[in-house]
């Protein structure tokens, strides 16, 4: 039996991941803003620190950290999107790495997004500011962005790059990290985007070669595989589960 910490576990991909790991006989510690073992607000620095402290108090060691918590274009503000999608992942990774390193074969999975590829050729000012850990530049960039969709894609690009940059330091500690980049997944977050008067039509038009969306259980199954012995040499990978959208739009880049 392994012990997993799952952020965003109250719904969507996080809930599906928790259900699959529970069914496999593992211990899961759910973390969310409500309806979770650890209730914490990852949109604030205080909430993130409280989450880290409660995880450490809840388990002597942990085998896996699965970062599913995230906000989309319907979030109250661009600042909150960045806070949860970027800092809510990176702060927990840094805060729990030592705890993970105590356990042989520990691993981290970050739920990124296909949207990160929108930043590949020319990362915008917000992405660069996040990666440079420049709080003033982040604040300036947020005040100048075109809308929440930019904050979303920038946050997912930055968290993907920042996670990949950790492969050397985490590898030396025996901890693996990988990123899953879903396309459209049938979650409450996706439904909220579909219902949004500003972005709903664009979301409806987002149709991959395999159809409009996938099921959260498909993503959860990949999480389970990443944390299994069969994936013990997988480290720093970005795994697209987007119905072929990335391949369709960027066939020469991989």
C-alpha positions as CSV (number, residue, x, y, z in Angstrom):
1,X,0.0,0.0,0.0
2,X,1.2,3.5,-0.9
3,X,0.2,6.8,0.4
4,X,-0.8,9.6,-2.0
5,X,-1.6,13.2,-1.6
6,X,-4.1,14.5,-4.2
7,X,-4.8,18.1,-4.6
8,X,-8.1,19.1,-6.1
9,X,-9.5,15.8,-5.0
10,X,-13.1,16.9,-4.4
11,X,-14.1,16.9,-8.1
12,X,-13.0,16.2,-11.7
13,X,-9.7,14.5,-12.4
14,X,-8.7,14.7,-8.7
15,X,-11.8,12.8,-7.6
16,X,-11.4,10.2,-10.3
17,X,-7.7,9.7,-9.3
18,X,-8.6,9.3,-5.6
19,X,-11.3,6.8,-6.4
20,X,-9.0,4.7,-8.5
21,X,-6.1,4.7,-6.0
22,X,-8.6,4.0,-3.1
23,X,-10.0,1.0,-5.1
24,X,-6.4,-0.3,-5.6
25,X,-5.9,-0.4,-1.8
26,X,-3.8,2.7,-1.4
27,X,-4.1,5.4,1.2
28,X,-5.1,8.7,-0.2
29,X,-5.0,12.1,1.5
30,X,-7.4,14.4,-0.3
31,X,-6.7,18.2,-0.3
32,X,-9.2,20.8,-1.6
33,X,-10.9,24.0,-0.6
34,X,-13.8,21.9,0.7
35,X,-15.0,18.3,1.2
36,X,-11.4,16.9,1.7
37,X,-9.2,15.4,4.4
38,X,-7.2,18.6,4.3
39,X,-9.1,21.7,3.6
40,X,-6.9,24.5,2.4
41,X,-7.0,27.4,0.0
42,X,-4.2,27.0,-2.5
43,X,-4.9,30.5,-3.9
44,X,-3.1,32.0,-0.9
45,X,0.5,31.6,0.4
46,X,-0.9,31.0,3.9
47,X,-3.2,28.3,2.6
48,X,-0.4,26.6,0.7
49,X,1.8,26.6,3.8
50,X,-1.0,25.3,5.9
51,X,-1.6,22.5,3.4
52,X,2.1,21.5,3.5
53,X,2.1,21.4,7.3
54,X,-1.0,19.3,7.5
55,X,0.3,16.8,4.9
56,X,3.5,16.4,6.9
57,X,1.5,16.0,10.1
58,X,-0.8,13.4,8.4
59,X,1.8,11.0,7.1
60,X,5.3,10.1,8.1
61,X,6.2,9.5,4.5
62,X,4.3,9.9,1.2
63,X,4.8,7.9,-2.0
64,X,3.1,10.2,-4.4
65,X,2.0,13.8,-4.9
66,X,-0.7,14.3,-7.5
67,X,-1.3,18.0,-8.3
68,X,-4.8,18.2,-9.8
69,X,-6.1,21.4,-8.3
70,X,-6.6,24.1,-11.0
71,X,-8.8,26.9,-12.1
72,X,-10.0,27.8,-15.6
73,X,-11.2,30.9,-17.4
74,X,-14.3,31.2,-15.2
75,X,-12.2,31.9,-12.1
76,X,-12.9,35.1,-10.3
77,X,-9.6,36.7,-11.4
78,X,-6.5,36.1,-13.4
79,X,-4.5,36.4,-10.2
80,X,-6.4,33.5,-8.7
81,X,-5.8,31.3,-11.8
82,X,-2.0,31.9,-11.5
83,X,-2.1,31.4,-7.7
84,X,-3.7,28.0,-7.9
85,X,-2.4,26.7,-11.2
86,X,1.3,27.7,-10.7
87,X,2.0,28.5,-7.1
88,X,-0.4,25.9,-5.8
89,X,1.7,23.3,-7.6
90,X,5.2,24.6,-7.2
91,X,4.9,25.5,-3.5
92,X,3.6,22.1,-2.6
93,X,6.3,20.3,-4.7
94,X,9.1,22.3,-3.0
95,X,7.4,22.0,0.5
96,X,7.0,18.2,0.2
97,X,10.0,17.1,-1.7
98,X,12.0,16.2,1.4
99,X,9.0,14.2,2.7
100,X,8.7,12.4,-0.7
101,X,12.5,11.7,-0.8
102,X,12.2,9.5,2.4
103,X,10.3,6.9,0.4
104,X,11.9,4.7,-2.3
105,X,10.2,5.2,-5.7
106,X,8.3,8.3,-4.8
107,X,6.9,10.3,-7.7
108,X,5.0,13.5,-8.5
109,X,2.4,14.0,-11.2
110,X,1.4,17.4,-12.3
111,X,-1.8,17.9,-14.2
112,X,-0.9,20.5,-16.8
113,X,-2.8,21.3,-20.0
114,X,-2.7,21.1,-23.7
115,X,-3.1,24.9,-23.5
116,X,0.5,25.1,-22.4
117,X,1.6,24.6,-26.0
118,X,0.2,28.0,-27.0
119,X,3.2,29.5,-25.2
120,X,5.9,27.2,-26.8
121,X,7.4,29.5,-29.4
122,X,7.1,32.8,-27.7
123,X,6.4,32.6,-23.9
124,X,4.5,35.8,-22.9
125,X,5.6,38.2,-20.1
126,X,3.5,36.4,-17.5
127,X,5.0,33.0,-18.2
128,X,8.5,34.4,-18.1
129,X,7.9,36.4,-14.9
130,X,6.6,33.2,-13.2
131,X,9.6,31.2,-14.3
132,X,11.9,33.9,-13.1
133,X,10.1,34.1,-9.7
134,X,9.8,37.8,-10.1
135,X,6.8,38.9,-8.0
136,X,6.8,42.5,-9.3
137,X,7.0,41.3,-12.9
138,X,4.2,38.8,-12.3
139,X,2.0,41.6,-10.9
140,X,2.8,43.9,-13.9
141,X,2.1,41.1,-16.4
142,X,-1.2,40.3,-14.8
143,X,-2.3,43.9,-15.0
144,X,-1.6,43.9,-18.7
145,X,-2.9,40.5,-19.9
146,X,-5.7,40.3,-22.5
147,X,-7.9,38.0,-20.3
148,X,-8.2,34.9,-18.1
149,X,-7.5,32.6,-21.0
150,X,-4.0,34.1,-21.3
151,X,-3.5,33.6,-17.5
152,X,-4.6,30.0,-17.8
153,X,-2.3,29.1,-20.7
154,X,0.6,31.0,-19.2
155,X,0.2,29.3,-15.8
156,X,0.1,25.9,-17.4
157,X,3.1,26.6,-19.6
158,X,5.1,27.9,-16.6
159,X,4.2,25.0,-14.3
160,X,5.1,22.5,-17.1
161,X,8.5,24.2,-17.7
162,X,9.2,24.6,-14.0
163,X,8.4,21.0,-13.3
164,X,10.7,19.8,-16.1
165,X,13.5,22.0,-14.7
166,X,13.4,20.0,-11.5
167,X,14.4,16.7,-13.0
168,X,18.0,16.9,-12.0
169,X,17.5,18.0,-8.4
170,X,14.5,15.6,-7.8
171,X,16.3,12.7,-9.6
172,X,19.2,13.0,-7.2
173,X,16.8,12.6,-4.3
174,X,15.1,9.6,-5.9
175,X,11.9,11.4,-6.8
176,X,10.4,11.3,-10.3
177,X,8.2,14.0,-11.8
178,X,6.0,13.9,-14.8
179,X,3.3,16.1,-16.4
180,X,0.0,15.1,-17.9
181,X,-1.3,17.6,-20.5
182,X,-5.1,16.9,-21.0
183,X,-7.2,18.4,-23.6
184,X,-10.9,18.8,-22.9
185,X,-12.0,16.5,-20.0
186,X,-15.6,16.2,-18.9
187,X,-15.3,17.8,-15.5
188,X,-17.2,20.5,-13.6
189,X,-14.5,23.0,-14.6
190,X,-15.0,22.1,-18.3
191,X,-18.7,22.4,-18.0
192,X,-18.4,25.8,-16.4
193,X,-16.3,26.9,-19.4
194,X,-18.9,25.6,-21.8
195,X,-21.6,27.6,-20.0
196,X,-19.5,30.8,-19.9
197,X,-21.0,33.5,-22.1
198,X,-17.6,34.8,-23.2
199,X,-15.6,31.6,-23.8
200,X,-18.3,29.0,-24.2
201,X,-18.4,29.0,-28.0
202,X,-14.6,28.8,-28.2
203,X,-14.7,25.8,-25.9
204,X,-17.4,24.1,-27.9
205,X,-15.3,24.6,-31.0
206,X,-12.4,22.9,-29.4
207,X,-12.8,19.5,-30.9
208,X,-9.9,17.1,-31.2
209,X,-9.6,14.4,-33.9
210,X,-11.1,11.9,-31.5
211,X,-14.0,14.0,-30.3
212,X,-15.0,16.8,-28.0
213,X,-13.7,15.5,-24.7
214,X,-12.5,12.5,-22.6
215,X,-13.5,11.1,-19.2
216,X,-11.6,12.0,-16.0
217,X,-11.1,8.3,-15.4
218,X,-8.9,8.1,-18.4
219,X,-6.6,10.7,-16.9
220,X,-6.7,8.9,-13.5
221,X,-5.7,5.7,-15.1
222,X,-2.6,7.3,-16.5
223,X,-1.8,8.8,-13.1
224,X,-2.0,5.3,-11.6
225,X,0.4,4.0,-14.3
226,X,2.9,6.8,-13.8
227,X,3.1,5.9,-10.1
228,X,3.6,2.2,-10.8
229,X,6.8,0.2,-11.0
230,X,6.2,-0.1,-14.8
231,X,6.9,3.6,-15.1
232,X,9.9,3.8,-12.8
233,X,12.2,5.2,-15.5
234,X,9.7,7.8,-16.7
235,X,10.9,11.2,-15.5
236,X,10.3,14.7,-16.9
237,X,7.9,13.6,-19.5
238,X,4.9,15.6,-20.8
239,X,2.1,13.2,-21.7
240,X,-0.6,14.6,-23.9
241,X,-4.1,13.1,-23.5
242,X,-5.8,15.4,-25.8
243,X,-7.4,13.3,-28.5
244,X,-4.7,14.2,-31.0
245,X,-5.1,18.0,-30.8
246,X,-1.4,18.8,-30.2
247,X,-0.4,16.4,-33.0
248,X,-2.9,18.0,-35.3
249,X,-1.7,21.5,-34.6
250,X,2.0,20.9,-34.1
251,X,2.8,17.7,-36.1
252,X,6.6,18.5,-36.4
253,X,7.1,19.4,-32.7
254,X,7.4,16.9,-30.0
